[in-house]
Amino acid sequence: MSIANVNRYNYVAVGATSSTSFGAAGAFIHRVVVNVASNSEATATLKDGSTTLVAIPATQPIGSYSVELNVATSGAITAECSQNASMTVVGLFSDYA
């Protein structure tokens, strides 16, 4: 008997005041978790090529926000956080397989 690995997702952590690009066309984004430490200058953006998938505005209340996407990408993924925000992108990315 074989057991399938249900923990197959990768993740990319993006810290405050940082940006990273990863993945390629056909990558799968399962979920995005954004942590807002202060509603002053705490923006977070996730893009698929030039298309914005998630945008957390600077006025968002303090807390953690989980956004389930379940989408295949058409290009490289870019995640960017300003100060007081961080993000974890969960999915299947060729860069992190």
C-alpha positions in Angstrom: 0.0 0.0 0.0 1.3 3.5 -0.8 0.3 6.7 0.8 0.0 9.9 -1.1 1.8 12.9 0.3 -1.0 15.4 1.2 1.6 18.0 2.3 2.9 18.7 -1.2 2.4 22.4 -1.2 5.4 24.8 -1.2 5.4 28.2 0.3 7.2 31.5 -0.2 7.6 33.9 2.8 7.8 37.6 2.0 9.0 39.8 4.9 8.2 43.4 5.6 9.7 45.9 3.2 10.7 43.3 0.7 9.7 41.9 -2.7 10.3 38.6 -4.5 9.5 37.0 -7.8 9.0 33.3 -8.3 7.2 30.6 -10.3 6.3 30.7 -13.9 3.3 30.2 -16.1 1.3 27.2 -14.9 2.3 27.6 -11.2 -0.6 27.0 -8.8 -1.4 29.5 -6.0 -3.5 27.8 -3.3 -3.7 30.4 -0.6 -2.1 33.7 0.5 -1.8 34.6 4.2 -1.1 38.3 4.9 -0.1 39.5 8.4 -0.8 43.2 9.1 1.1 44.5 12.2 0.0 48.1 11.9 -2.6 49.8 9.7 -0.1 52.5 9.0 1.9 51.8 5.9 1.0 48.1 5.8 0.3 47.3 2.1 0.7 43.8 0.5 0.3 43.0 -3.2 0.5 39.7 -5.1 0.6 39.8 -8.9 0.5 37.3 -11.7 2.5 39.1 -14.4 0.8 42.5 -14.5 -2.5 41.3 -13.1 -3.1 42.0 -9.4 -4.5 39.0 -7.6 -4.5 40.3 -4.0 -4.1 43.8 -2.7 -4.2 44.7 1.0 -4.6 48.5 1.5 -2.7 50.5 4.1 -5.9 51.1 6.0 -6.5 47.4 6.7 -7.0 46.7 10.4 -4.3 44.8 12.3 -4.6 41.0 12.0 -4.0 38.0 9.8 -5.9 37.6 6.5 -6.1 34.3 4.6 -7.2 34.5 1.0 -7.9 31.3 -0.8 -7.2 31.6 -4.5 -6.8 28.2 -6.2 -5.6 29.6 -9.5 -3.0 28.7 -12.1 -0.8 31.5 -13.1 -0.2 32.9 -16.6 3.3 34.3 -15.8 5.8 34.9 -13.0 4.4 35.7 -9.6 5.5 38.9 -7.7 4.8 39.4 -4.0 5.6 42.7 -2.4 5.1 44.0 1.2 5.6 47.4 2.7 6.7 48.0 6.3 4.3 46.5 8.9 3.1 43.7 6.6 4.3 40.2 5.7 2.9 37.5 3.4 3.1 33.8 2.9 2.1 32.4 -0.5 1.2 28.7 -0.5 1.0 26.6 -3.7 2.9 24.6 -6.2 5.9 26.5 -7.7 8.5 25.1 -10.0 11.2 27.1 -8.2 10.5 25.4 -4.9 9.6 21.8 -6.0 
